[in-house]
Amino acid sequence: ALEAGALVLADRGVCCIDEFGSIRKEDRTAVLEAMEQQTISVAKAGIVCRLKSRTTVVAVMNPKGALYTQHETLAQNTGIDTPLLSRFDLIFIMLDNVTSDNRRDENVASFLLQRSIQQGAGYDAPRSGAGRIKSSSSSPDGRWSIEKLRNYISVVREKFRPSLHPDAAELLERYYRECRAAAADPLAAGGPVPVTVRFLESLVRLTQAHARLLYRDEATLADACAAVLLTICTVHGLHMEQDRSLWEDPVLSNFPRGEDADREFRVRQGRLLERFGMRDRLGDDSGDGGGERRGRCRGFRRRLQSAAPRCRRGAHP
């Protein structure tokens, strides 16, 4: 009998893989095919077929020997070949460095202890009978429930196919050229992952995804800035970033709320555009204003309320 594996069962959804460095070589080949061609080829017991695997892969692993060596490449630290590594749009290196600042240790300890003491604390969502997540539309502090967020993502991923605004395309091109030049520098020979055309395709996908998130059919300069700022915090920015003021450690970064988040984004966006000589484009991009962005948020919340009943139950984000 032919049974579908995790990547096939996660078609049009998300497949999370723990201990990614421990999977067998033949399984890595299957993951590479799924991420490259969106299919899984099967030739077993006289059955030859190709199954669809249009899935998003989220993988976590430890470096070889549980120690990350700064002067080695990412392929050497992980034991995973570069062709497979280059298929991931975002790669974050999360190092547990011991510092004199005890705030992170205090936050981690408090988070784990609260989960053990208080029911529903941490990332545990309140649940009703049969283990199902409660369907309340939002929490007292205004955050959406998991079900409402799932419904919204299901709507926007089917509704929108954003096209790139010329200013957004120009910013992605300039950042791509900068990364290519940095990778060609002999002093940067120990770079983590080669910068190829696939890297530019990843930037385009991230920009379009941000536009969908804001319920737009056009990816603006603000969406491109969000994609570049996110990429700067990955392994590429760790090794190539010239202006360290734009890089943030993913382990130590915090997430401001409300208007503070809009204000911080505008500041970082201004620094990024000034670096590429595009600061004058801010006024031409309708997606940059915090007030208009909040207006859009109110608009898509109203549209979500009417669209949510038509969403598929159990659809993956």
C-alpha positions as CSV (number, residue, x, y, z in Angstrom):
1,A,0.0,0.0,0.0
2,L,1.1,3.5,-0.7
3,E,0.8,5.9,2.2
4,A,1.4,9.7,2.0
5,G,4.2,11.2,4.1
6,A,4.3,14.4,6.0
7,L,5.1,16.7,3.0
8,V,2.2,15.3,0.9
9,L,-0.2,15.5,3.8
10,A,0.8,19.1,4.3
11,D,-0.1,20.0,0.7
12,R,-1.2,23.7,0.6
13,G,-0.2,24.0,4.3
14,V,2.8,24.1,6.6
15,C,5.1,21.2,7.4
16,C,7.3,21.6,10.6
17,I,10.4,19.5,10.8
18,D,12.4,19.2,14.0
19,E,16.0,17.9,14.1
20,F,16.3,18.6,10.4
21,G,20.0,17.7,10.5
22,S,19.2,14.2,11.6
23,I,17.0,13.1,8.6
24,R,18.4,10.5,6.2
25,K,20.0,11.4,2.9
26,E,17.2,10.0,0.8
27,D,14.7,12.0,2.8
28,R,16.7,15.2,2.2
29,T,16.4,14.4,-1.5
30,A,12.6,14.3,-1.2
31,V,12.6,17.6,0.7
32,L,14.7,19.2,-2.0
33,E,12.3,18.0,-4.7
34,A,9.3,19.2,-2.7
35,M,10.8,22.7,-2.2
36,E,12.0,22.9,-5.8
37,Q,9.2,21.4,-7.8
38,Q,6.3,21.2,-5.3
39,T,6.0,17.5,-5.9
40,I,7.1,14.1,-4.5
41,S,8.1,11.4,-6.9
42,V,7.3,7.8,-5.9
43,A,8.6,4.6,-7.5
44,K,7.7,1.7,-5.1
45,A,6.2,-1.8,-5.5
46,G,5.4,-1.2,-9.1
47,I,3.7,2.1,-8.5
48,V,5.2,5.1,-10.3
49,C,3.5,8.4,-9.6
50,R,4.1,12.0,-8.6
51,L,2.2,13.5,-5.6
52,K,1.6,17.2,-5.1
53,S,3.5,18.8,-2.2
54,R,2.7,22.5,-2.3
55,T,3.8,23.1,1.3
56,T,5.7,25.6,3.3
57,V,8.6,23.9,5.2
58,V,9.7,25.2,8.6
59,A,12.8,23.4,9.8
60,V,14.8,23.6,13.1
61,M,18.1,22.0,13.8
62,N,21.3,22.2,15.9
63,P,24.7,22.7,14.4
64,K,27.1,19.7,14.3
65,G,28.5,19.0,17.7
66,A,26.0,21.5,19.2
67,L,28.5,24.3,18.6
68,Y,28.3,26.9,15.9
69,T,31.7,28.0,14.5
70,Q,31.8,31.5,13.2
71,H,34.6,31.1,10.7
72,E,32.9,28.1,8.9
73,T,30.2,28.3,6.3
74,L,26.6,27.4,7.1
75,A,26.9,24.1,5.1
76,Q,29.9,23.1,7.2
77,N,28.1,24.0,10.5
78,T,24.9,22.1,9.6
79,G,26.2,19.3,7.4
80,I,23.5,20.2,4.8
81,D,24.4,20.8,1.2
82,T,24.1,24.3,-0.2
83,P,21.4,23.4,-2.8
84,L,19.0,22.4,-0.1
85,L,19.9,25.4,2.1
86,S,19.4,27.8,-0.8
87,R,15.7,26.7,-1.1
88,F,14.8,28.3,2.2
89,D,13.7,31.9,1.9
90,L,14.7,32.8,5.5
91,I,17.5,31.2,7.6
92,F,17.9,32.5,11.2
93,I,21.0,31.7,13.3
94,M,19.9,31.7,16.9
95,L,22.9,31.6,19.2
96,D,22.6,31.2,23.0
97,N,25.4,33.6,23.9
98,V,26.1,34.1,27.6
99,T,26.2,37.8,28.4
100,S,26.1,40.0,31.5
101,D,22.5,41.0,30.7
102,N,20.2,38.6,32.6
103,R,17.0,40.0,31.2
104,R,16.7,37.3,28.5
105,D,17.3,34.5,31.0
106,E,14.7,36.0,33.2
107,N,12.2,36.2,30.4
108,V,12.8,32.6,29.3
109,A,12.5,31.3,32.9
110,S,9.3,33.3,33.6
111,F,7.8,32.0,30.3
112,L,8.5,28.4,31.0
113,L,7.4,28.6,34.7
114,Q,4.2,30.4,33.8
115,R,3.3,27.6,31.4
116,S,3.8,25.1,34.2
117,I,1.9,27.0,36.8
118,Q,-0.9,28.8,35.0
119,Q,-3.2,26.9,32.6
120,G,-3.4,28.6,29.2
121,A,-0.3,30.8,29.8
122,G,2.6,31.1,27.3
123,Y,1.7,30.0,23.8
124,D,-1.1,27.6,25.0
125,A,-4.4,28.8,23.6
126,P,-7.6,28.4,25.6
127,R,-9.4,25.3,24.4
128,S,-12.9,24.0,24.6
129,G,-14.1,20.4,24.6
130,A,-12.5,17.7,22.4
131,G,-9.3,19.8,22.4
132,R,-10.5,22.4,19.9
133,I,-9.4,25.9,20.1
134,K,-12.1,28.3,21.3
135,S,-13.6,30.3,18.5
136,S,-13.8,33.7,20.3
137,S,-12.9,36.3,17.7
138,S,-10.3,38.1,19.8
139,S,-8.7,38.2,23.3
140,P,-9.3,41.0,25.8
141,D,-6.1,42.8,24.7
142,G,-7.3,42.9,21.1
143,R,-5.2,40.0,19.7
144,W,-7.0,37.7,17.2
145,S,-7.7,34.1,18.1
146,I,-5.9,31.3,16.2
147,E,-9.1,30.4,14.3
148,K,-9.7,34.0,13.2
149,L,-6.1,34.4,12.1
150,R,-6.3,31.1,10.2
151,N,-9.5,32.3,8.4
152,Y,-7.9,35.6,7.5
153,I,-4.8,34.0,6.0
154,S,-7.0,31.6,4.1
155,V,-8.9,34.5,2.5
156,V,-5.9,36.6,1.5
157,R,-3.8,33.8,0.1
158,E,-6.6,32.9,-2.3
159,K,-7.8,36.4,-3.1
160,F,-4.6,38.3,-3.9
161,R,-1.8,37.8,-6.4
162,P,0.1,41.1,-5.8
163,S,2.1,42.8,-8.5
164,L,5.3,44.8,-7.7
165,H,5.2,48.6,-7.7
166,P,8.2,49.9,-9.7
167,D,9.7,51.5,-6.6
168,A,9.4,48.2,-4.7
169,A,11.1,46.4,-7.6
170,E,13.9,49.0,-7.7
171,L,14.6,48.5,-3.9
172,L,14.8,44.8,-4.2
173,E,17.1,45.1,-7.2
174,R,19.5,47.4,-5.4
175,Y,19.6,45.2,-2.3
176,Y,20.2,42.1,-4.4
177,R,23.1,43.8,-6.2
178,E,24.6,44.8,-2.9
179,C,24.4,41.3,-1.5
180,R,26.0,39.9,-4.7
181,A,28.8,42.4,-4.5
182,A,29.4,41.5,-0.8
183,A,29.4,37.8,-1.6
184,A,32.0,38.4,-4.4
185,D,34.3,40.2,-1.9
186,P,37.3,37.9,-1.1
187,L,37.1,39.0,2.5
188,A,33.6,37.6,2.6
189,A,34.6,34.2,1.3
190,G,33.2,32.5,4.3
191,G,29.7,33.7,3.5
192,P,26.9,31.4,4.6
193,V,24.8,30.7,1.5
194,P,25.7,31.8,-2.1
195,V,23.6,34.7,-3.3
196,T,21.9,33.6,-6.6
197,V,18.8,34.5,-8.5
198,R,16.9,32.3,-6.1
199,F,17.7,34.9,-3.4
200,L,16.0,37.6,-5.4
201,E,13.0,35.3,-6.0
202,S,12.8,34.9,-2.2
203,L,12.7,38.7,-1.8
204,V,9.9,38.9,-4.3
205,R,7.9,36.2,-2.5
206,L,8.3,37.9,0.9
207,T,7.3,41.3,-0.5
208,Q,4.1,39.8,-2.0
209,A,3.3,37.9,1.2
210,H,3.5,41.2,3.2
211,A,1.2,42.8,0.7
212,R,-1.3,40.0,1.1
213,L,-1.1,40.3,4.9
214,L,-2.2,44.0,4.5
215,Y,-5.0,43.0,2.2
216,R,-3.5,44.6,-0.9
217,D,-3.3,43.6,-4.6
218,E,-0.1,45.6,-5.2
219,A,3.2,45.2,-3.4
220,T,4.4,48.7,-2.5
221,L,7.7,50.2,-1.4
222,A,6.7,49.7,2.2
223,D,6.2,45.9,1.6
224,A,9.6,45.7,-0.1
225,C,11.2,47.5,2.9
226,A,9.6,45.0,5.3
227,A,11.0,42.1,3.3
228,V,14.5,43.6,3.1
229,L,14.5,44.5,6.8
230,L,13.5,40.9,7.6
231,T,16.1,39.4,5.4
232,I,18.8,41.6,7.0
233,C,18.1,39.8,10.3
234,T,18.8,36.4,8.7
235,V,22.1,34.7,8.0
236,H,22.7,36.9,5.0
237,G,22.6,40.1,7.1
238,L,24.7,38.5,9.8
239,H,27.6,38.0,7.4
240,M,27.1,40.8,4.8
241,E,25.3,43.7,6.6
242,Q,27.4,46.9,6.3
243,D,25.1,49.1,8.5
244,R,24.7,47.2,11.8
245,S,22.0,49.6,12.9
246,L,19.5,47.7,10.7
247,W,20.5,44.3,11.9
248,E,18.8,42.7,15.0
249,D,19.5,39.6,16.8
250,P,16.4,37.3,16.4
251,V,17.0,35.9,19.9
252,L,17.0,39.3,21.6
253,S,14.6,41.3,19.4
254,N,11.3,42.5,20.9
255,F,8.0,43.3,19.2
256,P,6.5,46.7,20.0
257,R,2.7,47.1,20.0
258,G,0.2,49.5,18.6
259,E,1.5,52.9,17.3
260,D,5.0,52.1,18.6
261,A,5.3,49.4,16.0
262,D,4.3,51.8,13.2
263,R,6.7,54.4,14.5
264,E,9.7,52.0,14.7
265,F,9.0,50.6,11.3
266,R,9.0,54.1,9.8
267,V,12.3,54.9,11.4
268,R,14.0,51.7,10.2
269,Q,12.4,52.2,6.7
270,G,13.8,55.7,6.5
271,R,17.3,54.4,7.3
272,L,17.0,51.7,4.7
273,L,15.8,54.0,2.0
274,E,18.4,56.6,2.8
275,R,21.1,54.0,2.5
276,F,20.0,53.1,-1.1
277,G,19.3,56.8,-2.1
278,M,15.5,56.3,-2.2
279,R,14.4,58.4,0.8
280,D,12.6,60.8,-1.5
281,R,10.2,58.0,-2.6
282,L,8.5,57.8,0.8
283,G,5.9,60.4,-0.1
284,D,5.0,58.6,-3.4
285,D,4.2,55.3,-1.8
286,S,0.7,55.2,-0.4
287,G,1.6,52.2,1.8
288,D,4.0,54.1,4.0
289,G,1.6,56.2,6.1
290,G,0.8,54.8,9.5
291,G,-2.6,56.4,9.6
292,E,-3.6,55.0,6.2
293,R,-2.2,51.6,7.2
294,R,-4.4,51.6,10.3
295,G,-7.3,52.6,8.1
296,R,-6.7,49.6,5.9
297,C,-6.5,47.4,9.0
298,R,-10.0,48.5,10.0
299,G,-11.2,47.9,6.5
300,F,-9.9,44.4,6.2
301,R,-11.2,43.5,9.6
302,R,-14.7,44.4,8.4
303,R,-14.2,42.4,5.2
304,L,-12.9,39.4,7.3
305,Q,-16.0,39.3,9.3
306,S,-18.1,38.8,6.2
307,A,-15.6,36.4,4.5
308,A,-14.7,34.2,7.5
309,P,-17.9,32.0,7.3
310,R,-17.0,31.1,3.7
311,C,-13.4,29.9,4.7
312,R,-12.6,26.3,4.7
313,R,-12.6,24.8,8.2
314,G,-9.2,23.7,9.3
315,A,-7.4,25.6,6.5
316,H,-3.7,26.1,7.3
317,P,-2.2,29.6,7.5
